[in-house]
């Protein structure tokens, strides 16, 4: 056990980081394992598993859990195995011929006619009245402020 305060703090930080790094490293390891299994089985969901594995490796490299070249190497090996994989033979069910239904094109948008509101002039008049009344009030209440004079010890002594 460390006696020095800074070393105790450093140990705490290292423990925290170790746990978060474990999560990212484990996710990447599991995703790669699943992708490898899907490639070996030539499963239809292989592409999805491969994308998940690549994403997990990129995240781990971005967080600094694994080196970026390590992630690149692993992704390269996965892609190489995916390319060498035997093609998947999936028998599609016999599809019924689709009947094409032609939809009529939507009519072009017609601009709406401009309608003047009768209430607009009344509102403008009220606003003008308010502005005029505030100007009158403010002109009555304004008085010139006298400058503040401060006396210092020197000025008082003269």
Buried (B, 14 or more C-beta within 10 A) or exposed (E): EEEEEEEEEEEEEEEEEEEEBEEBBEBBBEBBEBBBEBBEEEBEEBEEBBEBBBEBBBBBBEBEBBEEEBBEEBBEEBEEBBEEBEEEEEEEEEEEEEEEEEEEEEEEEEEEEEEEEEEEEEEEEEEEEEEEEEEEEEEEEEEEEEEEEEEEEEEEEE
